[in-house]
Structures are given as C-alpha cells and as structure tokens.
Amino acid sequence: MKLHRETAAALNTFTAYGPGYVVVNGQRIERSVVVLPERVITDWPATTFELLTAEHLAALAGLGSEILLLGTGARLRFPSREILQPLRDAGVGVEVMDVPAACRTYNILTAEERRIAAALLLG
C-alpha cells in the first residue's frame, strides 16, 4: 500500500509498506527498524517477535519518545509484561499493533507533532 506524505519534508514518514518491508521517505527497509521523526535506527538488533527481549526495548527507553508503537510483524501479537517492563519503568507509553497499523498510526501522530517512535519487527 502506498502512503502519501503531508507532513514537513524534514520529518521521517512511512511512504509505503508491504510484506517484509517498509519505505521511509522513499527508502526501502527490509529489516527490523526504529523510526523517529528526526532519526532512523537501522541497526536495532531485534529481528523477530519470537526473539524479542526486554533488553531490545530497554535500549529504546531513552529515545525521548512519549509513545512507542511496537509493530509485531504481519499480525498483532502481544509481548509479555516482562518484555514491556523497561518502557513502562521509563514512563514511555507502548501501543502494540501489526506493522501496517503501526506505520499508519506513526504518520498520524507525527503530523500531530507528537514525540513518537515506531519499532517494527520485519523479520
């Protein structure tokens, strides 16, 4: 599905997504990624939902986001409370959804100038 950007050009937005990939500002990404309005983290070591750990999310707690959208792949799956605990301890709200929903929600919240991050498991 293609998405059209309506926010400032300097901000990262999802411009497309599909099975196993997302496109951020026209750049295709085929591995798990963390996207913030001003930054893209392509070396996030989380690869799949099954291998997701609390340490993967603890590394994201200090990004300055008020909300983290966790895209769990092609379908919605909920991590355990223990895995999500580092974000709760840091006061970061977490919304769990599939990757397509996370991309759409991220774009909306970015347009509202919210402090948002999307952590997407694409493996």
Secondary structure, 3 states (H helix, E strand, C coil): CECCCCCCCCCCCEEEEECCEEEECCEEECCCEEEECCEEECCCCCCCHHHCCHHHHHCCCCCCCCEEEEECCCCCCCCCHHHHHHHHHCCCEEEEECHHHHHHHHHHHHHCCCCEEEEECCC
